[in-house]
Amino acid sequence: MASWEQPRGIHVSGHGIPVDVIMTVTHTIVPHYFTRRMTLACSLTSCGSSFSLIIMPPLLAVLIEQYTFRGATLVTAALMANTCVAAMVFHPVEWHSNIRPSKTVAQKVEEGGGTCSRVFNSFGRMLKTARGNLWLFKSMRAILVNIILSIGMMAFSNFLYLVPFAMEAEGYSTEESSLTMSVAGFSLLVTRFTYPILFIRFGVKHQIGVMSSLAVCGTAVIVFAWGDNLYIKLAMMAIQGMGVGMFFTSYCLVVVEVLGLSLLTPMLSINGLFKASTILLFGPLIGWIRDVTGSYPVSLSVLAGTLYLAAALWFILPLARNYDFSHEDQTKMYEQLEDMKNKEKEEQQNDEKLLLLKEIPRKDVD
């Protein structure tokens, strides 16, 4: 759609919604497949973003030169369409388990209906689940972790968007801007492979990893903004790529570490609200500071300040934990609800077994 003359709002929503859905689903599914080496699995899952940062900047420069902007966006759309095929690999865990959960009455009714009925029923279940996840707003730990992760996501994305314009304003060429992005992608790729090994070898907590990555990226952004030559900017982009790799490797695992695997899916479901809020709040603010000051280094320094803020918020986690424990920890309520659901499923399975036994014809015994 971006290759044709359309309102900008359509471009933004058409790109942002599916990207956020893909990221959320990926971070949610992968941890459920592993009980060991979860850090390595989550790191390898997102290696594709590293390759895209290395390959796409020079590739887009060539495509725009050869086929104009419209042709380049069409080729990019064709490449992204391959994610539909890749998403088919994400099978439910139950498909590869010896224990198959029995279908609920609602699911059986849904399968018996038409296509429209199945779509509406699925949408209704999704809304019901999303509404049920809102209880996490009562947990201070959930709120704190969501704020930290959302600020990190906002800062990283805004920094990447501002880099080409900041370098152009300083007189650098498009090729040099592409080179800095490729260096960040290469550093990100190397970090994806080395970072999990360090975590597994030394048993470092993911909370420390996320806090360190935010501080490292904040420092790299400031030095990049005020650096006066290309070599400094390349070095800082390499450090930035390392910090981003650390952050996204621990992105979902820090939720598991703080709240448990059972709360990963509900946490990521409400994380979109926090991400949208931080983007709407800080995104225009960074642009307004750039317009008022007329300086990209100043706006990038403010952006780095948000990363330092997110890193500092980790020190409040013990207070948030004490608050949850002293106010009837909501996690226990969730676990109780899950136990009730499991008991209901067991009772339903027993009822189905009894029905099957009644349907089996009895043989007459002489």
C-alpha positions as CSV (number, residue, x, y, z in Angstrom):
1,M,0.0,0.0,0.0
2,A,2.9,2.3,0.7
3,S,4.0,2.1,-3.0
4,W,0.8,4.0,-4.0
5,E,-0.5,7.4,-3.1
6,Q,-2.3,6.8,0.2
7,P,-2.8,8.8,3.4
8,R,0.2,8.4,5.8
9,G,-2.0,7.1,8.5
10,I,-2.8,4.0,6.4
11,H,0.9,3.4,5.9
12,V,1.7,3.6,9.6
13,S,-1.2,1.4,10.8
14,G,-0.7,-1.1,7.9
15,H,2.9,-1.6,8.9
16,G,2.8,-1.2,12.7
17,I,0.0,-3.6,13.4
18,P,1.3,-6.8,11.7
19,V,4.9,-6.1,12.9
20,D,3.7,-5.9,16.5
21,V,1.6,-9.0,16.1
22,I,4.5,-11.0,14.7
23,M,6.9,-9.9,17.5
24,T,4.3,-10.6,20.2
25,V,3.5,-14.1,18.8
26,T,7.2,-15.0,18.4
27,H,8.1,-13.9,21.9
28,T,5.1,-15.8,23.3
29,I,5.4,-19.1,21.5
30,V,9.1,-19.9,21.6
31,P,9.5,-20.1,25.5
32,H,6.7,-22.7,25.6
33,Y,8.8,-25.1,23.5
34,F,11.8,-25.2,25.8
35,T,12.5,-26.1,29.4
36,R,16.3,-25.9,28.9
37,R,18.5,-23.5,26.8
38,M,15.6,-21.1,26.6
39,T,17.9,-18.1,26.4
40,L,19.7,-19.6,23.3
41,A,16.4,-20.4,21.7
42,C,15.0,-16.9,22.1
43,S,18.2,-15.5,20.8
44,L,18.3,-17.6,17.7
45,T,14.7,-16.9,16.9
46,S,15.3,-13.2,16.4
47,C,18.6,-13.5,14.4
48,G,16.6,-12.6,11.2
49,S,16.4,-9.0,12.4
50,S,20.2,-8.9,12.5
51,F,20.5,-10.1,8.9
52,S,18.0,-7.5,7.8
53,L,20.0,-4.7,9.3
54,I,23.1,-5.9,7.5
55,I,21.5,-6.6,4.1
56,M,18.5,-4.3,3.8
57,P,20.2,-0.8,3.9
58,P,22.5,-1.4,0.9
59,L,19.9,-3.5,-0.9
60,L,17.3,-0.7,-0.5
61,A,19.7,1.9,-1.8
62,V,20.2,-0.2,-4.9
63,L,16.5,-1.0,-5.4
64,I,15.6,2.7,-5.1
65,E,18.2,3.6,-7.6
66,Q,17.1,1.0,-10.1
67,Y,13.3,0.8,-9.5
68,T,12.4,4.1,-7.7
69,F,10.7,4.2,-4.3
70,R,7.5,2.4,-5.6
71,G,9.4,-0.5,-7.0
72,A,11.6,-0.8,-3.9
73,T,8.6,-1.0,-1.6
74,L,7.0,-3.7,-3.8
75,V,10.1,-5.9,-3.7
76,T,10.3,-5.3,0.1
77,A,6.6,-6.4,0.4
78,A,7.3,-9.5,-1.6
79,L,10.2,-10.4,0.8
80,M,8.0,-9.8,3.8
81,A,5.3,-12.0,2.4
82,N,7.6,-15.0,3.2
83,T,6.8,-14.5,6.9
84,C,3.3,-16.0,6.1
85,V,5.0,-19.2,5.1
86,A,7.4,-19.1,8.1
87,A,4.6,-18.5,10.5
88,M,3.1,-21.9,9.6
89,V,6.0,-23.6,11.4
90,F,4.6,-22.2,14.7
91,H,2.6,-25.3,15.6
92,P,0.8,-25.5,18.9
93,V,2.8,-27.4,21.5
94,E,0.0,-29.9,21.9
95,W,0.5,-31.1,18.4
96,H,3.9,-32.5,19.3
97,S,2.8,-33.9,22.7
98,N,1.5,-37.4,23.5
99,I,-1.3,-35.8,25.5
100,R,-3.9,-34.1,23.4
101,P,-6.3,-31.8,25.3
102,S,-9.9,-32.5,24.8
103,K,-11.9,-29.9,22.9
104,T,-14.4,-27.8,24.8
105,V,-18.0,-27.7,24.0
106,A,-17.6,-24.2,22.6
107,Q,-14.8,-25.4,20.2
108,K,-17.0,-28.3,19.0
109,V,-19.9,-26.0,18.4
110,E,-17.6,-23.6,16.6
111,E,-16.2,-26.4,14.3
112,G,-19.7,-27.4,13.4
113,G,-20.6,-23.9,12.3
114,G,-19.8,-22.0,9.1
115,T,-16.8,-19.9,8.3
116,C,-18.3,-16.6,9.5
117,S,-19.5,-18.3,12.7
118,R,-16.0,-19.6,13.5
119,V,-14.4,-16.2,12.8
120,F,-16.9,-14.4,15.1
121,N,-16.5,-17.0,17.8
122,S,-12.7,-16.8,17.7
123,F,-12.9,-13.0,17.8
124,G,-15.2,-13.2,20.8
125,R,-12.9,-15.6,22.7
126,M,-10.0,-13.3,21.9
127,L,-11.8,-10.2,23.4
128,K,-12.8,-12.2,26.4
129,T,-9.2,-13.3,27.0
130,A,-7.9,-9.8,26.5
131,R,-10.4,-8.4,29.0
132,G,-9.4,-11.1,31.5
133,N,-5.7,-10.1,31.2
134,L,-6.5,-6.6,32.5
135,W,-6.2,-7.8,36.0
136,L,-2.4,-7.5,35.6
137,F,-2.8,-3.7,36.0
138,K,-3.2,-4.5,39.7
139,S,0.3,-6.0,39.9
140,M,3.1,-3.4,40.4
141,R,5.7,-5.8,39.0
142,A,3.7,-6.3,35.8
143,I,3.3,-2.5,35.4
144,L,7.0,-1.8,36.1
145,V,8.3,-4.5,33.7
146,N,6.0,-3.3,31.0
147,I,7.0,0.3,31.4
148,I,10.7,-0.6,31.2
149,L,10.3,-2.9,28.2
150,S,8.1,-0.3,26.4
151,I,10.6,2.5,26.9
152,G,13.4,0.4,25.5
153,M,11.4,-0.6,22.4
154,M,10.4,3.0,21.8
155,A,13.9,4.4,22.2
156,F,15.5,1.7,19.9
157,S,13.0,2.2,17.1
158,N,13.1,6.0,17.3
159,F,16.9,6.0,17.3
160,L,17.0,3.9,14.1
161,Y,14.5,6.2,12.5
162,L,16.6,9.3,13.4
163,V,20.0,8.0,12.4
164,P,19.8,8.6,8.6
165,F,18.4,12.1,9.1
166,A,20.9,13.0,11.8
167,M,23.8,11.9,9.6
168,E,22.4,13.7,6.6
169,A,22.2,16.9,8.6
170,E,25.9,16.5,9.5
171,G,26.9,16.1,5.8
172,Y,27.3,12.4,5.6
173,S,26.2,10.5,2.5
174,T,23.5,7.9,2.1
175,E,26.2,5.2,1.7
176,E,27.8,6.1,5.0
177,S,24.4,6.0,6.7
178,S,23.8,2.6,5.3
179,L,27.2,1.5,6.5
180,T,26.5,2.5,10.1
181,M,23.2,0.5,10.0
182,S,25.0,-2.5,8.6
183,V,27.7,-2.3,11.3
184,A,24.9,-2.3,13.9
185,G,23.3,-5.3,12.3
186,F,26.6,-7.2,12.3
187,S,27.2,-6.4,15.9
188,L,23.6,-7.4,16.7
189,L,24.1,-10.8,15.0
190,V,27.3,-11.5,16.8
191,T,25.6,-10.7,20.1
192,R,22.8,-13.1,19.4
193,F,25.2,-16.0,19.4
194,T,27.7,-14.9,22.2
195,Y,25.3,-13.4,24.7
196,P,23.3,-16.6,25.5
197,I,26.5,-18.5,26.0
198,L,27.7,-16.0,28.6
199,F,24.3,-16.3,30.4
200,I,24.3,-20.1,30.4
201,R,28.0,-20.3,31.5
202,F,27.8,-17.7,34.3
203,G,24.1,-17.9,35.2
204,V,23.5,-14.2,34.9
205,K,20.0,-13.0,35.6
206,H,18.0,-11.5,32.7
207,Q,17.1,-8.5,34.9
208,I,20.8,-7.6,35.0
209,G,21.0,-8.2,31.2
210,V,18.1,-5.8,30.4
211,M,19.4,-3.1,32.8
212,S,22.9,-3.3,31.4
213,S,21.7,-3.2,27.8
214,L,19.6,-0.1,28.5
215,A,22.6,1.7,30.1
216,V,25.0,0.6,27.3
217,C,22.6,1.8,24.6
218,G,22.0,5.1,26.3
219,T,25.7,5.8,26.4
220,A,26.2,4.7,22.8
221,V,23.3,7.1,21.7
222,I,24.9,10.1,23.4
223,V,28.4,9.5,22.1
224,F,27.0,8.8,18.6
225,A,25.0,12.1,18.7
226,W,28.0,14.2,19.7
227,G,30.7,12.3,17.8
228,D,32.5,14.4,15.2
229,N,33.8,11.8,12.8
230,L,32.5,8.6,11.0
231,Y,34.7,6.2,12.9
232,I,33.2,7.2,16.3
233,K,29.7,6.8,14.9
234,L,30.6,3.4,13.5
235,A,32.0,2.3,16.8
236,M,28.9,3.5,18.7
237,M,26.6,1.8,16.3
238,A,28.4,-1.4,16.9
239,I,28.0,-0.9,20.7
240,Q,24.3,0.0,20.1
241,G,23.8,-3.2,18.2
242,M,25.4,-5.2,21.0
243,G,23.0,-3.5,23.5
244,V,19.9,-4.1,21.4
245,G,20.9,-7.8,21.0
246,M,21.2,-8.1,24.8
247,F,17.8,-6.4,25.3
248,F,15.8,-8.5,22.8
249,T,17.4,-11.8,23.9
250,S,16.1,-11.1,27.4
251,Y,12.9,-9.4,26.3
252,C,10.5,-12.2,27.1
253,L,12.7,-14.2,29.4
254,V,12.8,-11.3,32.0
255,V,9.1,-11.6,32.2
256,V,9.4,-15.3,32.9
257,E,12.1,-14.6,35.5
258,V,10.1,-12.0,37.3
259,L,6.5,-13.3,37.0
260,G,6.8,-16.9,35.7
261,L,6.1,-18.6,32.4
262,S,2.3,-18.8,33.1
263,L,2.1,-15.0,32.9
264,L,4.1,-14.5,29.8
265,T,1.2,-14.5,27.4
266,P,-1.0,-12.2,29.4
267,M,2.0,-9.9,30.0
268,L,2.8,-9.6,26.3
269,S,-0.9,-9.1,25.5
270,I,-1.1,-5.9,27.6
271,N,2.4,-4.8,26.7
272,G,1.0,-3.4,23.5
273,L,-1.0,-0.8,25.5
274,F,2.2,0.3,27.2
275,K,4.2,0.4,23.9
276,A,1.5,2.4,22.2
277,S,1.4,4.9,25.2
278,T,5.2,5.4,25.2
279,I,5.4,5.9,21.5
280,L,2.5,8.4,21.5
281,L,4.1,10.2,24.5
282,F,7.9,10.2,23.7
283,G,7.8,10.0,19.9
284,P,6.2,13.5,19.3
285,L,8.2,14.8,22.2
286,I,11.6,13.9,20.6
287,G,10.4,15.4,17.3
288,W,9.3,18.6,19.1
289,I,12.6,18.9,20.8
290,R,14.4,18.5,17.5
291,D,12.2,21.2,15.9
292,V,12.6,23.7,18.8
293,T,16.3,23.3,19.2
294,G,17.1,22.6,15.5
295,S,19.7,20.0,16.7
296,Y,19.6,16.2,16.3
297,P,22.3,15.7,19.0
298,V,20.0,17.4,21.6
299,S,17.0,15.3,20.7
300,L,19.1,12.1,20.7
301,S,20.5,13.0,24.1
302,V,16.9,13.3,25.4
303,L,16.2,9.9,23.9
304,A,19.2,8.5,25.6
305,G,17.9,9.9,28.9
306,T,14.8,7.7,28.6
307,L,17.0,4.7,28.3
308,Y,18.8,5.7,31.5
309,L,15.4,6.2,33.1
310,A,14.3,2.7,32.2
311,A,17.5,1.2,33.5
312,A,17.1,3.1,36.8
313,L,13.5,1.8,37.2
314,W,14.9,-1.7,37.8
315,F,16.0,-0.6,41.3
316,I,12.3,-0.2,42.2
317,L,11.5,-3.8,41.5
318,P,12.1,-5.0,45.1
319,L,9.6,-2.4,46.3
320,A,7.1,-3.5,43.6
321,R,7.6,-7.1,44.7
322,N,6.9,-6.2,48.4
323,Y,3.8,-4.3,47.4
324,D,2.4,-7.3,45.5
325,F,3.1,-9.7,48.4
326,S,1.6,-7.3,50.9
327,H,-1.6,-6.7,48.8
328,E,-2.5,-10.4,48.1
329,D,-0.3,-11.0,45.2
330,Q,-2.3,-11.2,42.0
331,T,-0.1,-14.0,40.6
332,K,-1.5,-16.3,43.2
333,M,-5.0,-15.4,42.1
334,Y,-4.1,-16.2,38.5
335,E,-2.6,-19.5,39.5
336,Q,-5.8,-20.4,41.4
337,L,-7.9,-19.5,38.3
338,E,-5.6,-21.7,36.2
339,D,-6.0,-24.6,38.7
340,M,-9.8,-24.2,38.5
341,K,-9.7,-24.3,34.7
342,N,-7.5,-27.4,34.8
343,K,-10.0,-29.1,37.2
344,E,-12.9,-28.2,35.0
345,K,-11.0,-29.7,32.0
346,E,-10.4,-32.9,34.0
347,E,-14.0,-33.1,35.0
348,Q,-15.1,-32.6,31.4
349,Q,-12.7,-35.3,30.2
350,N,-14.1,-37.7,32.8
351,D,-17.7,-36.9,31.7
352,E,-16.7,-37.6,28.1
353,K,-15.2,-40.9,29.1
354,L,-18.4,-41.8,30.9
355,L,-20.5,-40.9,27.8
356,L,-18.3,-43.1,25.7
357,L,-18.6,-46.0,28.1
358,K,-22.4,-45.7,28.0
359,E,-22.4,-45.7,24.2
360,I,-20.5,-49.0,24.1
361,P,-23.0,-51.8,23.7
362,R,-22.9,-54.3,26.6
363,K,-22.6,-58.0,25.8
364,D,-25.0,-60.4,27.4
365,V,-23.4,-62.6,29.9
366,D,-24.9,-66.1,30.2
